[in-house]
Amino acid sequence: MPELYTLDECLDLYADAFCIGRQRECLFLSLWGRDTALQELLARLTLPAADNGLDTLHLCQGDTRHPMVFGDMDRYSRRSARLRQTRFGTLVHVWLFDQRCITPDRANLHSIVVLDDEEGSCPVDDQLWPHVRELCPLPLLDHWQAPVMTLLHAQQAVLPASFSQGPIQACEISLDENDLALRLSGMIRAGVLTPEP
């Protein structure tokens, strides 16, 4: 059973999975609760502080608190599902996530990938590689995966979220086209990257 976190700002809601980025920003949040409590929280995230709005949530479990910052709510997408009837009444499950999880920011070559962190899933680099190939404006061959991913990790162009909870994890991909082109051409000249596997 997943660990549940409460929210300081709304004790009627519970989080079972979330990912926090390097700037403490929300990358992904999975919440459970009654519809009215969820709707109130989502509305408060869109309001300015002067109107009882929120820009930070605190996810808590015992003495552990994780601040999660929200910026412009237009950056976030939301999906929800309603459970018919439970012992506690009708519950709603809401997923709130940065839109870059679905649509990469191609102009800035930035993407967020939410990964299945269950045991037995394929290695992280294997899950990230299709996203790197899709985001990269340079052509990448499949058999280049290992050296290119090693390069991206070394450059911190691929970084895991600063904190993940639940059966998921998130990675942020940020590419620098000019630097990457220079390094890839050097790896081609050195024979590290070849046209054939």
C-alpha positions, 0 to 999 in steps of 0.5 A: 500500500502506498504511503499517503501524505496530507496537505497542511493547506487542506487536511481532507486531501491525501497525496499518494504520488508526487514529484518535485523539481529542482526549484521545488516546483510541482512536476506531478501530483496525485491527490485523493479526496472529496470533490468539494475539497479538491475543487476548492484547493484547485481554485485557490491555486489560481488566486493571488495571495491577497484573495486567499490564494496559494502558491505553495503546498506542504505535503506532510507525513509525520515530521517530514514536510515537502514544500511544493511550489506552483507558478503559473497554473496555465503551465499545468494540466489536470486529469480526474477520475471519480470513484463511485462509492467507497466506505468514505463516500464518493472520492475523486482522484486528481492528477495535476502535472506540468504540461511538459510531461505531455508536450515537450517545450521544443523552443527551449529543448526542455521536457519532463518525463514521468517514469514508472518506478515499479520493480521490474520495469526497464532501466531508466535510460531505456525509458528516457531514450525515446524522449531524448530522440524526440526532443533533440533537434539533431539526428540520433541513431538508436545504437548511440544510446549508451554514449549519448546518455552517458554524455547527457548525464555528465552534463546534467542535461538529464536529471532526476526530480529532486524528490519523488514519492510513490511508484513513479519518478520524474526526470527533467531533460534540458538540451543545449543544441550548440553544445550538444552538436559540438560534442556529438561531432567530436564523438563521431570524429573520435569513432565513439559514434559510428554510422553502423552498430 
